């Protein structure tokens, strides 16, 4: 095997010294760079984790705000629907009250008109009776061709009125 090492120009001592130099350089680099790079990487990792935690917290807050706003929106819609239903019910009630009041007013007006008609009818009948009594007295006076006294007129008018009243 030595022949192979000589053909390759391989010196074991020089290999060992180079390996030792490499280990020393790696040791020095480890001591000089590993701790600062480790700390730098740890700080970077903490920043990334903090950013991720903030993002997760912001996402949770946004989701909770969204859920709260949706609840408020649904409550507002429900309240608006209730207000519309109340307004509809109130308008129906008001319409019914107005109709009932209009019917009552019409009935009162009709009853008043009937009373006025009855009063006018009674007044007209009274006038007709009085006129008929006067005409009857005049006709009777001409028939008997004598002058009647006021007492005779009144007696004949009352008698005629009672007879006319019995006819109706």
ZASEMAR-357965 format. One line per 2 residues: for each residue x, y, z of N, C-alpha, C, O. Coordinates in Angstrom, 3 decimals, padded with zeros to 6 digits. Example, Ala and Ser with C-alpha at 12.3 -4.5 7.8 and 13.67 -1.06 7.14 Angstrom:
! residues 2
013.190,-005.690,007.800,012.300,-004.500,007.800,013.200,-003.300,007.800,014.236,-003.319,008.465; 012.850,-002.250,007.080,013.670,-001.060,007.140,012.900,000.030,007.870,013.409,001.138,008.039
//
This chain:
! residues 168
000.793,-001.151,000.000,000.000,000.000,000.000,000.859,001.247,000.000,000.432,002.323,-000.418; 001.993,001.089,000.445,002.914,002.201,000.403,003.189,002.602,-001.020,003.412,003.781,-001.296
003.181,001.683,-001.905,003.422,001.998,-003.297,002.287,002.875,-003.806,002.524,003.780,-004.606; 001.116,002.638,-003.382,-000.030,003.448,-003.826,000.130,004.848,-003.256,-000.125,005.833,-003.949
000.543,004.943,-002.016,000.704,006.252,-001.398,001.809,007.038,-002.081,001.696,008.253,-002.240; 002.855,006.374,-002.478,003.957,007.044,-003.161,003.526,007.455,-004.548,003.921,008.523,-005.016
002.735,006.653,-005.218,002.285,007.000,-006.554,001.366,008.228,-006.474,001.345,009.046,-007.394; 000.650,008.352,-005.436,-000.269,009.499,-005.284,000.439,010.678,-004.634,-000.153,011.746,-004.478
001.685,010.499,-004.259,002.450,011.516,-003.586,001.778,011.857,-002.257,001.648,013.032,-001.913; 001.366,010.876,-001.537,000.657,011.043,-000.295,001.616,010.847,000.850,002.276,009.814,000.964
001.686,011.893,001.731,002.543,011.832,002.895,001.616,011.801,004.100,000.766,012.679,004.247; 001.765,010.819,004.952,000.886,010.614,006.096,001.083,011.759,007.078,000.108,012.235,007.659
002.296,012.206,007.276,002.541,013.268,008.246,001.937,014.584,007.743,001.345,015.344,008.509; 002.087,014.819,006.523,001.508,016.054,006.000,-000.021,015.959,006.064,-000.680,016.968,006.318
-000.600,014.777,005.842,-002.052,014.584,005.948,-002.502,014.820,007.379,-003.515,015.483,007.604; -001.781,014.298,008.334,-002.166,014.462,009.724,-002.056,015.930,010.147,-002.909,016.429,010.880
-001.008,016.620,009.688,-000.849,018.030,010.029,-001.987,018.864,009.386,-002.525,019.781,010.006; -002.325,018.530,008.167,-003.415,019.257,007.504,-004.759,018.977,008.208,-005.597,019.869,008.340
-004.946,017.732,008.651,-006.172,017.395,009.367,-006.224,018.144,010.692,-007.274,018.637,011.105; -005.026,018.221,011.373,-004.946,018.933,012.633,-005.206,020.420,012.398,-005.932,021.033,013.180
-004.640,021.024,011.345,-004.888,022.431,011.006,-006.393,022.658,010.764,-006.967,023.648,011.219; -007.005,021.729,010.048,-008.441,021.844,009.761,-009.251,021.813,011.042,-010.188,022.594,011.207
-008.894,020.909,011.954,-009.618,020.824,013.215,-009.424,022.088,014.038,-010.366,022.552,014.680; -008.212,022.658,014.031,-007.960,023.891,014.774,-008.775,025.036,014.170,-009.385,025.816,014.902
-008.788,025.140,012.848,-009.559,026.206,012.183,-011.045,026.031,012.490,-011.740,027.002,012.789; -011.524,024.805,012.416,-012.933,024.559,012.734,-013.225,024.901,014.181,-014.281,025.463,014.473
-012.312,024.575,015.106,-012.495,024.910,016.516,-012.553,026.403,016.731,-013.406,026.911,017.458; -011.607,027.121,016.070,-011.589,028.584,016.206,-012.867,029.170,015.597,-013.496,030.036,016.206
-013.251,028.718,014.425,-014.488,029.219,013.798,-015.714,028.909,014.671,-016.637,029.714,014.797; -015.684,027.736,015.254,-016.802,027.358,016.127,-016.867,028.307,017.301,-017.938,028.816,017.633
-015.737,028.549,017.930,-015.717,029.428,019.091,-016.046,030.869,018.711,-016.765,031.554,019.438; -015.524,031.331,017.575,-015.733,032.728,017.187,-017.086,032.967,016.513,-017.693,034.015,016.731
-017.559,032.054,015.725,-018.771,032.303,014.928,-020.016,031.578,015.436,-021.134,032.059,015.247; -019.834,030.447,016.066,-021.012,029.650,016.426,-021.904,030.383,017.428,-023.116,030.458,017.224
-021.336,030.920,018.495,-022.154,031.602,019.500,-022.840,032.844,018.924,-024.047,032.994,019.110; -022.129,033.739,018.234,-022.823,034.914,017.686,-023.867,034.526,016.640,-024.956,035.097,016.608
-023.536,033.557,015.785,-024.519,033.125,014.782,-025.691,032.424,015.447,-026.834,032.587,015.019; -025.425,031.656,016.475,-026.513,030.981,017.207,-027.432,031.989,017.862,-028.656,031.865,017.817
-026.808,033.005,018.479,-027.619,034.048,019.096,-028.414,034.811,018.037,-029.594,035.100,018.231; -027.779,035.129,016.938,-028.459,035.820,015.846,-029.613,034.975,015.308,-030.698,035.495,015.048
-029.382,033.698,015.145,-030.442,032.805,014.649,-031.559,032.674,015.689,-032.735,032.629,015.328; -031.199,032.612,016.978,-032.205,032.521,018.039,-033.053,033.787,018.075,-034.274,033.723,018.216
-032.388,034.951,017.944,-033.127,036.217,017.913,-034.057,036.272,016.707,-035.207,036.699,016.814; -033.564,035.849,015.599,-034.382,035.834,014.374,-035.567,034.898,014.550,-036.683,035.223,014.146
-035.331,033.741,015.148,-036.404,032.774,015.384,-037.436,033.354,016.346,-038.639,033.180,016.153; -036.954,034.054,017.399,-037.883,034.681,018.340,-038.717,035.757,017.653,-039.914,035.882,017.913
-038.079,036.535,016.773,-038.822,037.571,016.036,-039.885,036.940,015.143,-041.016,037.420,015.072; -039.514,035.872,014.472,-040.474,035.195,013.591,-041.623,034.621,014.412,-042.786,034.743,014.028
-041.299,033.992,015.546,-042.343,033.432,016.405,-043.244,034.526,016.963,-044.462,034.362,017.039; -042.618,035.674,017.364,-043.410,036.792,017.876,-044.330,037.342,016.786,-045.492,037.657,017.040
-043.797,037.450,015.579,-044.609,037.938,014.461,-045.749,036.980,014.168,-046.878,037.402,013.918; -045.450,035.686,014.200,-046.507,034.689,013.986,-047.549,034.747,015.102,-048.747,034.635,014.843
-047.091,034.921,016.343,-048.031,035.027,017.465,-048.896,036.276,017.326,-050.100,036.226,017.574; -048.284,037.406,016.928,-049.049,038.635,016.710,-050.050,038.458,015.583,-051.189,038.916,015.670
-049.617,037.797,014.535,-050.521,037.560,013.404,-051.680,036.675,013.839,-052.826,036.920,013.461; -051.389,035.646,014.632,-052.456,034.764,015.110,-053.403,035.530,016.032,-054.621,035.367,015.954
-052.829,036.380,016.920,-053.665,037.185,017.816,-054.518,038.161,017.008,-055.700,038.343,017.299; -053.919,038.788,015.994,-054.671,039.724,015.149,-055.778,038.995,014.397,-056.882,039.515,014.235
-055.467,037.780,013.939,-056.477,036.988,013.224,-057.617,036.629,014.170,-058.787,036.742,013.805; -057.277,036.191,015.396,-058.312,035.854,016.374,-059.159,037.075,016.715,-060.383,036.988,016.816
-058.486,038.224,016.891,-059.220,039.448,017.198,-060.131,039.830,016.037,-061.283,040.212,016.243; -059.612,039.727,014.826,-060.422,040.066,013.647,-061.620,039.131,013.530,-062.727,039.565,013.211
-061.394,037.850,013.790,-062.508,036.891,013.732,-063.534,037.179,014.809,-064.737,037.102,014.556; -063.068,037.515,016.033,-064.019,037.833,017.102,-064.781,039.117,016.783,-065.983,039.203,017.035
-064.088,040.118,016.227,-064.772,041.354,015.823,-065.779,041.081,014.720,-066.881,041.628,014.728; -065.398,040.234,013.772,-066.319,039.885,012.692,-067.549,039.183,013.252,-068.679,039.486,012.869
-067.317,038.239,014.165,-068.451,037.534,014.766,-069.335,038.503,015.548,-070.561,038.407,015.497; -068.713,039.436,016.272,-069.478,040.419,017.041,-070.285,041.327,016.114,-071.456,041.605,016.370
-069.646,041.787,015.031,-070.356,042.635,014.081,-071.489,041.885,013.398,-072.547,042.456,013.135; -071.271,040.614,013.114,-072.343,039.819,012.507,-073.502,039.654,013.482,-074.667,039.711,013.086
-073.178,039.447,014.773,-074.241,039.354,015.776,-075.013,040.659,015.852,-076.243,040.669,015.902; -074.263,041.776,015.859,-074.924,043.081,015.918,-075.765,043.323,014.674,-076.873,043.853,014.756
-075.232,042.935,013.524,-075.977,043.101,012.276,-077.243,042.258,012.289,-078.311,042.726,011.894; -077.125,041.011,012.744,-078.305,040.150,012.829,-079.314,040.712,013.823,-080.520,040.688,013.576
-078.811,041.223,014.955,-079.717,041.821,015.941,-080.399,043.055,015.363,-081.589,043.275,015.587; -079.648,043.854,014.623,-080.230,045.049,014.002,-081.274,044.665,012.960,-082.325,045.298,012.863
-080.983,043.631,012.187,-081.970,043.169,011.197,-083.226,042.666,011.893,-084.343,042.957,011.464; -083.037,041.908,012.969,-084.184,041.378,013.709,-084.993,042.523,014.300,-086.223,042.514,014.247
-084.298,043.513,014.866,-084.982,044.663,015.446,-085.728,045.446,014.375,-086.854,045.891,014.594; -085.098,045.614,013.217,-085.756,046.314,012.111,-087.008,045.558,011.669,-088.044,046.162,011.393
-086.900,044.225,011.606,-088.059,043.413,011.231,-089.176,043.559,012.264,-090.351,043.649,011.909; -088.799,043.582,013.551,-089.795,043.752,014.610,-090.453,045.119,014.508,-091.663,045.248,014.698
-089.648,046.149,014.205,-090.207,047.499,014.064,-091.181,047.543,012.889,-092.249,048.149,012.978; -090.802,046.900,011.794,-091.699,046.856,010.627,-092.997,046.129,010.985,-094.085,046.572,010.614
-092.876,045.010,011.707,-094.074,044.258,012.103,-094.946,045.085,013.048,-096.172,045.084,012.930; -094.307,045.794,013.990,-095.068,046.634,014.907,-095.767,047.757,014.150,-096.924,048.077,014.424
-095.056,048.351,013.197,-095.660,049.422,012.401,-096.830,048.890,011.586,-097.865,049.545,011.467; -096.656,047.698,011.027,-097.732,047.089,010.252,-098.949,046.811,011.152,-100.087,047.089,010.772
-098.693,046.260,012.346,-099.782,045.975,013.275,-100.455,047.272,013.727,-101.680,047.343,013.824; -099.641,048.298,014.003,-100.196,049.575,014.430,-101.036,050.204,013.326,-102.104,050.757,013.588
-100.551,050.116,012.094,-101.320,050.685,010.991,-102.632,049.926,010.791,-103.664,050.531,010.501; -102.593,048.601,010.947,-103.828,047.806,010.832,-104.800,048.171,011.948,-106.000,048.316,011.712
-104.276,048.319,013.167,-105.122,048.688,014.298,-105.716,050.075,014.081,-106.899,050.302,014.333; -104.876,051.007,013.606,-105.356,052.363,013.352,-106.416,052.358,012.256,-107.420,053.064,012.349
-106.186,051.562,011.225,-107.167,051.471,010.145,-108.498,050.948,010.674,-109.561,051.468,010.336; -108.425,049.913,011.509,-109.654,049.346,012.077,-110.356,050.358,012.978,-111.583,050.466,012.968
-109.558,051.106,013.768,-110.157,052.128,014.630,-110.829,053.222,013.799,-111.921,053.684,014.128; -110.156,053.628,012.716,-110.736,054.661,011.851,-112.020,054.153,011.205,-113.012,054.879,011.129
-112.000,052.899,010.737,-113.215,052.324,010.148,-114.341,052.249,011.180,-115.485,052.593,010.882; -114.013,051.797,012.397,-115.035,051.704,013.441,-115.583,053.079,013.773,-116.792,053.240,013.941
-114.702,054.081,013.872,-115.142,055.443,014.161,-116.012,055.978,013.018,-117.018,056.645,013.259; -115.620,055.682,011.780,-116.410,056.141,010.631,-117.789,055.477,010.628,-118.796,056.126,010.344
-117.828,054.170,010.949,-119.127,053.483,011.024,-119.990,054.078,012.127,-121.183,054.311,011.934; -119.384,054.320,013.277,-120.136,054.891,014.391,-120.651,056.280,014.032,-121.795,056.623,014.331
-119.797,057.080,013.387,-120.209,058.420,012.964,-121.344,058.332,011.945,-122.294,059.113,012.000; -121.242,057.377,011.009,-122.309,057.202,010.012,-123.609,056.794,010.696,-124.683,057.277,010.339
-123.508,055.900,011.683,-124.715,055.473,012.401,-125.316,056.643,013.176,-126.536,056.810,013.199; -124.463,057.457,013.813,-124.969,058.624,014.543,-125.632,059.611,013.588,-126.693,060.162,013.882
-124.986,059.827,012.434,-125.548,060.747,011.446,-126.883,060.220,010.927,-127.846,060.972,010.778; -126.924,058.908,010.652,-128.169,058.289,010.175,-129.267,058.387,011.238,-130.411,058.700,010.910
-128.937,058.127,012.494,-129.930,058.222,013.575,-130.413,059.660,013.715,-131.606,059.897,013.900; -129.504,060.615,013.628,-129.882,062.025,013.710,-130.798,062.393,012.549,-131.791,063.097,012.735
-130.459,061.911,011.337,-131.304,062.191,010.167,-132.691,061.583,010.355,-133.700,062.197,010.006; -132.733,060.371,010.907,-134.043,059.734,011.152,-134.849,060.532,012.173,-136.054,060.719,012.008
-134.181,061.002,013.231,-134.889,061.813,014.236,-135.416,063.103,013.607,-136.543,063.522,013.869; -134.576,063.726,012.768,-135.003,064.962,012.106,-136.184,064.690,011.171,-137.130,065.474,011.095
-136.107,063.558,010.460,-137.211,063.194,009.546,-138.489,062.970,010.349,-139.560,063.449,009.976; -138.365,062.230,011.465,-139.540,061.975,012.304,-140.104,063.271,012.874,-141.319,063.464,012.907
-139.216,064.160,013.323,-139.678,065.435,013.867,-140.354,066.276,012.782,-141.400,066.884,013.009; -139.734,066.296,011.601,-140.318,067.048,010.477,-141.658,066.446,010.070,-142.603,067.173,009.765
-141.740,065.100,010.067,-142.991,064.410,009.727,-144.079,064.765,010.742,-145.221,065.040,010.375; -143.702,064.754,012.032,-144.676,065.086,013.078,-145.124,066.534,012.946,-146.308,066.840,013.089
-144.174,067.425,012.672,-144.517,068.837,012.498,-145.430,069.015,011.287,-146.399,069.771,011.341; -145.115,068.309,010.184,-145.941,068.417,008.968,-147.346,067.878,009.235,-148.338,068.476,008.821
-147.420,066.730,009.939,-148.746,066.178,010.263,-149.543,067.133,011.153,-150.751,067.296,010.985; -148.846,067.758,012.097,-149.526,068.716,012.978,-150.054,069.884,012.172,-151.185,070.322,012.381
-149.238,070.400,011.241,-149.665,071.519,010.393,-150.842,071.105,009.514,-151.794,071.862,009.323; -150.751,069.860,008.974,-151.854,069.376,008.122,-153.133,069.266,008.940,-154.203,069.646,008.464
-153.039,068.752,010.168,-154.219,068.632,011.033,-154.812,070.002,011.336,-156.024,070.204,011.270; -153.917,070.948,011.674,-154.406,072.290,011.978,-155.067,072.917,010.761,-156.127,073.535,010.863
-154.427,072.751,009.610,-154.977,073.308,008.370,-156.316,072.636,008.038,-157.281,073.297,007.653; -156.348,071.308,008.195,-157.589,070.582,007.920,-158.693,071.022,008.879,-159.852,071.152,008.487
-158.323,071.250,010.137,-159.318,071.692,011.125,-159.848,073.060,010.760,-161.049,073.314,010.850; -158.957,073.938,010.350,-159.374,075.272,009.955,-160.297,075.199,008.740,-161.336,075.858,008.700
-159.905,074.385,007.742,-160.746,074.237,006.547,-162.098,073.613,006.899,-163.128,074.017,006.360; -162.094,072.642,007.788,-163.340,071.996,008.187,-164.258,072.976,008.899,-165.470,072.966,008.685
-163.689,073.815,009.738,-164.491,074.807,010.463,-165.071,075.805,009.483,-166.240,076.179,009.583; -164.244,076.241,008.524,-164.731,077.191,007.530,-165.839,076.558,006.674,-166.860,077.182,006.389
-165.604,075.305,006.277,-166.614,074.623,005.462,-167.890,074.412,006.267,-168.990,074.586,005.744; -167.754,074.049,007.496,-168.924,073.831,008.346,-169.659,075.148,008.573,-170.889,075.196,008.615
-168.873,076.215,008.718,-169.498,077.536,008.936,-170.297,077.959,007.727,-171.372,078.544,007.860; -169.779,077.670,006.547,-170.510,078.027,005.342,-171.736,077.133,005.173,-172.776,077.578,004.688
-171.606,075.886,005.572,-172.706,074.960,005.406,-173.878,075.379,006.299,-175.024,075.407,005.849; -173.608,075.684,007.484,-174.707,076.042,008.372,-175.013,077.529,008.297,-175.979,078.005,008.893
-174.213,078.231,007.587,-174.329,079.651,007.335,-174.675,080.411,008.606,-175.614,081.205,008.655; -174.000,080.177,009.477,-174.143,080.963,010.690,-172.768,081.290,011.225,-171.791,080.625,010.879
-172.687,082.225,011.998,-171.415,082.652,012.550,-171.148,081.856,013.815,-171.995,081.745,014.701; -169.986,081.325,013.865,-169.610,080.540,015.043,-168.781,081.421,015.966,-168.088,082.346,015.542
-168.880,081.105,017.181,-168.063,081.838,018.146,-166.682,081.190,018.195,-166.453,080.114,017.642; -165.772,081.885,018.879,-164.411,081.349,019.019,-164.439,080.022,019.775,-163.660,079.120,019.470
-165.299,079.902,020.722,-165.400,078.657,021.500,-165.895,077.539,020.606,-165.433,076.404,020.718; -166.846,077.850,019.704,-167.337,076.836,018.772,-166.217,076.402,017.825,-166.059,075.216,017.534
-165.443,077.380,017.351,-164.300,077.056,016.471,-163.335,076.102,017.165,-162.901,075.100,016.598; -163.016,076.446,018.406,-162.031,075.630,019.132,-162.584,074.235,019.379,-161.852,073.255,019.236
-163.842,074.121,019.741,-164.454,072.818,019.993,-164.495,071.980,018.734,-164.184,070.790,018.785; -164.868,072.559,017.610,-164.917,071.822,016.357,-163.505,071.404,015.905,-163.336,070.302,015.382
-162.500,072.255,016.095,-161.125,071.929,015.714,-160.619,070.752,016.535,-159.983,069.846,015.998; -160.900,070.764,017.832,-160.441,069.662,018.687,-161.140,068.362,018.306,-160.526,067.295,018.283
-162.396,068.466,018.015,-163.139,067.271,017.628,-162.599,066.710,016.315,-162.430,065.500,016.169; -162.330,067.600,015.366,-161.782,067.160,014.089,-160.389,066.542,014.261,-160.091,065.502,013.673
-159.550,067.178,015.056,-158.216,066.665,015.316,-158.266,065.277,015.968,-157.471,064.397,015.635; -159.175,065.099,016.865,-159.264,063.769,017.518,-159.737,062.727,016.520,-159.282,061.583,016.562
-160.636,063.099,015.629,-161.089,062.155,014.621,-159.975,061.834,013.609,-159.807,060.681,013.213; -159.221,062.856,013.197,-158.109,062.645,012.259,-157.037,061.802,012.935,-156.445,060.929,012.300
-156.781,062.050,014.215,-155.781,061.289,014.967,-156.185,059.815,015.067,-155.315,058.945,015.031; -157.472,059.514,015.192,-157.931,058.142,015.265,-157.824,057.440,013.931,-157.653,056.221,013.884
-157.920,058.188,012.844,-157.813,057.598,011.522,-156.383,057.114,011.238,-156.188,056.126,010.530; -155.440,057.778,011.766,-154.055,057.406,011.473,-153.660,056.353,012.448,-152.528,055.869,012.410
//
